[in-house]
Amino acid sequence: MSPLSSPAAVHAADLVVFGGTGDLSMRKLIPALYHSDRDGRLAPETRIIAMSRGGLTDADFRGKVDADVRDQVPADDPAVWQRFLGRLHHVSVDVGGSDRSGWSALSRLLAGHEQRDRVFYLASPPMTFGPFCRELEAAGLVTPHSRVVLEKPLGRDLPSAQRINDEVGAIFDERQIFRIDHYLGKETVQNLLVLRFANAFLEPIWNSLWIDHVQITVAETVGTPGRRGYYDQAGALRDMVQNHLLQLLTLTAMEPPARNDREAIRDEKVKVLQALRPIQEASEVDRFTVRGQYVAEGAMAGYLDEPGSTPPTRDSERVETFTAIRAEIKNWRWAGVPFYLRTGKRMPRRVSEIVVQFKDVPHSIYPGGSPNRLVLRLQPEEGIQLHIMAKEPGAGETTLKPVPLSLSFGETFTTRVPEAYERLLSDVLGGNPTLFMRRDEVEAAWRWIDPILAAWEASPELPEPYPAGSPGPAGAHELLGRSGRAWHEEA
Ligand code: BG6
């Protein structure tokens, strides 16, 4: 069994998706479930029950999935597709209203199936998490075999995250709560652990004696058209750093766990978050963090004039669509090694990668060398590159050239790379929470993020503008430039 592999998940289950006709469901969850079905990972009796305000019948919902999802998946076997459609149900629910008929309809549908695994997937706004859990309990639907899945954002700061955790925790035990960060379902993210803990050569040099610094970048070319309502309240720090980038940081920096099990791995991750040096004084926030907002460039709109959005407000001007942070982990392994985090919308190219920059040779006998660098490419073109110095062929003076030793997952493995949600849904159905965030983990992440948010909110300054399609504001380059370092920008 490979590290982090999950048990086969073929128990009969009822998966109830709140927000079941929404964007996440139609673009990610339903296609992922179809793939699971096709690969034989859903028991014959497993049902998928979408809850929404929509007023749809089962037949309407099946028709909608047939129309909207079929083109997204290889529905090459009509029998499998029909079997999958047959699993789908729809229940209309009056969220926050007085009409109880939706809850009764759900109860009727679930009645008699109490022994099945029951998964309540809350793909709905976080303020609905507590109320939905209370409704489920009041309707007597929470069984010992139930689990609840929480989509991000899990709050907007530590107090709101704690409130959500308390509300959900009043109904479900921590072992039943699955907090999703879809980055943990990505193949290459899991490969990072395999690379670190199933190979002997890296561990002796994975520390401050050998490593100069680490860069974690998640750059996107997309902007935020149509998302201002959400994004004005979030910004890059809440939307990407508090979850995805900090998760990547913990997996890069954690100690080797004693066992490949849910608690051992999460214990080590949480220790990294707890060891992050707080950035709290305004002067430190100024020095170690950068925020930017994209402005119009050529045909590309700026954040404030993205089409299809609600009109900008005062909040919009202050929202960061880019951030870079110099983080430090105060422990024996990492003391003195900066971890640079960077994420932005409307960057020149889409790339997610972890770059581990080694120290230079202690004494160089050749001119022109540069230190080794390990690049873990999470997306696109997943792979690992180790940049080493080699001699350029030639009879004259020795000339050095950095060349990559390259592993491309796409070329090495011919099997289909599953989408992150496929793996995560399989794990939820199989009851394996290793790749989900534990309460203490989410709260430790907010504890580190909150002072930065507070300092930004108190600052009279606006985010630094950067042209859409450019590599971010000048401040991000200064953040590394001050110590003679630079962002890894290779194609
Ligand atoms: C989501 C954010 O969590 O992750 C989005 O809310 C972002 O703003 C997305 O675009 C990026 O995910 P991926 O898998 O495309 O890198």
Boltz pocket constraint, residues with backbone or C-beta under 6 A from the ligand:
constraints:
  - pocket:
      binder: B
      contacts: [[A, 152], [A, 220], [A, 239], [A, 240], [A, 352]]
      max_distance: 6.0
